[in-house]
Amino acid sequence: MSINEKKKKAEIEDAITDMINEGSEGVTTLSKDVEAKYESRAYKVPGDDDRE
């Protein structure tokens, strides 16, 4: 696993942790928006133009 993949994985894991910490109520409705927000951040790694 490359460094960029590890960063992306860590950011997605952080997003999941944030959703859990917000409580279970409403997580299902927020999860798509929050996931998209963190996923777009995960792809903004300097010098990484290779998206999978």
N, C-alpha and C positions, 0 to 999 in steps of 0.2 A: 504494500500500500504506500503510495507516494505521500509526501508531506502535504500537498494540496488536498488529497483525498482525506487525510487525517483531519485537516482543518475543517473541511466540509462536514465530515462525520461528527466532529466535536460540536460544531455550531448547530447541527440538527438535533443532537442529543441535548444541548442546552435549551433549545426551543421546546423539546418534549418536557424537560424538567420544569421550565417556566409554566407550561400548560398545567402540569400536575400541581405545581405550587399555587396556581390561581384557584384551585378547587375543581371538583368534578362537575359542578353545576355550570352549564353553558359551554363546557369545553368542546363538545361535539360541534356546536355551531361556530365557535371561534377557531377551531383547529385548522380549518382550511385556510383562513386568512392569515393566521399566525404562521402556519407551515409555509405558505407562499412567501411571506415576509422574510423568514429566516432562510428559506431555500434561495431566494434571490440574493441575499447577503452572502451565502456560502459560495456563490459563483463569482463574487467580486473579490477574487484573490489576485493581488497585483502580479502581472506577468503571466497569468494563466488564461490563455485564450481557448484552451481545449476543453469544451463542455461535453459531458457524456450524456 
